Structure formats: C-alpha cells, structure tokens
Amino acid sequence: MLIRIGVALRLMLLPAATLAGSHLPSGFVYLRDVDPTIVQDIRYAGSHNFVGRPIRGYLAAECILSERTANALEAVQIKLTEKKLSLIVWDCYRPKEWCGTLSSRSSLQNQR
C-alpha cells in the first residue's frame, strides 16, 4: 500500500503569464521536470477547492518551485520511494490574481 505524505510548501507569487508559456523566471522549474513521481494536487486550478471554481490566475495545474526546492524534494522522494511512500504537494505557487480573488471572497463573508 502506498502511503502519501503531504508536504506544505512556502508559496510564492508568480504572474499568471508565467504559465502561459514554458518560460519561467531564472532559478524556477516545473516540479514534473525534476521528479514526475511526486504527486501534485493543484486544486486552485480546478473546481475541487473551497471556492468551488478555478481561481483566477491559475492557468494550469502545475507545480512551480525554485530549482533548489525541487531538487531537495526529489532527494526526499527517492528516500521515501524505498519505503513505498511518496510526497504530495499542494498548490505550489500563488498567482498575483489569487490574492484579489480571496480578498473579495473574504469581504463578502464579513458582510454576512
């Protein structure tokens, strides 16, 4: 049985245009290119999240990390795989538009 261990990552703000093409800022990589065996759960890109719809700015369900972070996760994944375990990462970046979407939602809830 494969047990998945979740790892919460410090999130970064990236412009949505970053995902429109394959060009990333210097020092950033797609996690899938470093280690495709790490499970990615990028819920804000779809409707399976607390808002019930994709969050503006998430153009793709991709995990973007600094190269250093991705390499560190790969090293951990290798050790976990030996024990039939795996990492799972959630929403590895935050587009700038994300902040506005959640701020609007918070304001609406505070008015109730």
C-alpha positions as CSV (number, residue, x, y, z in Angstrom):
1,M,0.0,0.0,0.0
2,L,1.3,3.4,-1.0
3,I,1.0,6.0,1.8
4,R,1.3,9.6,0.7
5,I,2.8,12.2,2.9
6,G,1.8,15.8,2.4
7,V,4.3,18.5,2.4
8,A,3.2,22.1,2.8
9,L,5.5,24.4,0.9
10,R,6.1,28.1,1.3
11,L,4.2,29.7,-1.5
12,M,5.4,32.3,-3.9
13,L,3.6,34.9,-6.0
14,L,4.1,34.5,-9.8
15,P,2.4,36.4,-12.6
16,A,-0.2,34.3,-14.4
17,A,1.7,35.0,-17.7
18,T,4.4,32.8,-16.4
19,L,2.3,29.7,-17.0
20,A,1.0,30.9,-20.4
21,G,4.3,29.8,-21.9
22,S,7.1,27.5,-20.9
23,H,9.5,30.3,-19.9
24,L,10.0,30.5,-16.2
25,P,11.9,33.1,-14.2
26,S,15.6,32.3,-13.7
27,G,16.0,29.7,-10.9
28,F,12.5,28.2,-11.2
29,V,11.5,24.9,-12.6
30,Y,8.4,22.7,-13.1
31,L,8.5,20.0,-10.4
32,R,7.3,17.4,-13.0
33,D,10.6,18.1,-15.0
34,V,12.7,17.4,-11.9
35,D,10.7,14.4,-10.4
36,P,7.5,13.3,-12.1
37,T,6.8,10.7,-9.4
38,I,5.9,13.4,-6.8
39,V,2.1,13.6,-6.7
40,Q,0.8,17.1,-7.4
41,D,-2.6,18.3,-6.2
42,I,-3.1,21.8,-7.6
43,R,-6.7,22.3,-6.6
44,Y,-6.9,26.1,-7.2
45,A,-6.6,25.4,-10.9
46,G,-9.8,23.4,-10.9
47,S,-13.2,23.4,-9.2
48,H,-12.3,20.9,-6.4
49,N,-11.4,23.6,-3.8
50,F,-13.2,25.6,-1.1
51,V,-14.3,28.3,-3.7
52,G,-15.9,25.6,-6.0
53,R,-14.3,27.0,-9.2
54,P,-10.9,27.6,-10.6
55,I,-9.1,30.6,-9.0
56,R,-8.3,33.4,-11.4
57,G,-4.7,33.3,-12.5
58,Y,-4.2,29.6,-12.3
59,L,-3.8,28.8,-16.0
60,A,-2.5,25.2,-15.5
61,A,-2.3,22.6,-12.7
62,E,1.5,22.9,-12.5
63,C,3.8,23.0,-9.5
64,I,6.5,25.7,-10.0
65,L,9.3,25.8,-7.4
66,S,12.7,27.2,-7.1
67,E,15.3,24.7,-8.5
68,R,16.8,24.3,-5.1
69,T,13.5,23.4,-3.5
70,A,12.6,21.0,-6.3
71,N,16.0,19.2,-6.0
72,A,15.5,18.9,-2.2
73,L,12.1,17.4,-2.7
74,E,13.5,15.0,-5.3
75,A,16.1,13.8,-2.8
76,V,13.4,13.2,-0.2
77,Q,11.2,11.4,-2.7
78,I,14.0,9.0,-3.6
79,K,14.3,8.0,0.1
80,L,10.5,7.7,0.5
81,T,10.1,5.6,-2.6
82,E,12.5,3.0,-1.0
83,K,9.9,2.7,1.8
84,K,6.9,2.7,-0.6
85,L,5.9,6.2,0.4
86,S,5.5,9.4,-1.7
87,L,5.4,13.1,-1.3
88,I,2.3,15.0,-2.3
89,V,2.4,18.8,-2.9
90,W,-0.4,21.2,-3.0
91,D,-0.7,24.5,-4.9
92,C,3.0,25.2,-5.2
93,Y,2.6,28.8,-6.3
94,R,0.2,31.7,-6.0
95,P,-0.5,33.9,-9.0
96,K,-0.9,37.6,-8.1
97,E,-4.6,37.4,-9.1
98,W,-5.1,34.8,-6.3
99,C,-4.8,37.5,-3.6
100,G,-7.6,39.6,-5.2
101,T,-10.0,36.6,-5.5
102,L,-9.6,35.6,-1.9
103,S,-9.8,39.1,-0.6
104,S,-13.1,39.6,-2.5
105,R,-14.5,36.4,-1.0
106,S,-13.4,37.3,2.5
107,S,-15.1,40.7,2.2
108,L,-18.3,39.1,1.1
109,Q,-18.2,36.7,4.1
110,N,-17.6,39.5,6.5
111,Q,-20.7,41.3,5.3
112,R,-23.0,38.5,6.3
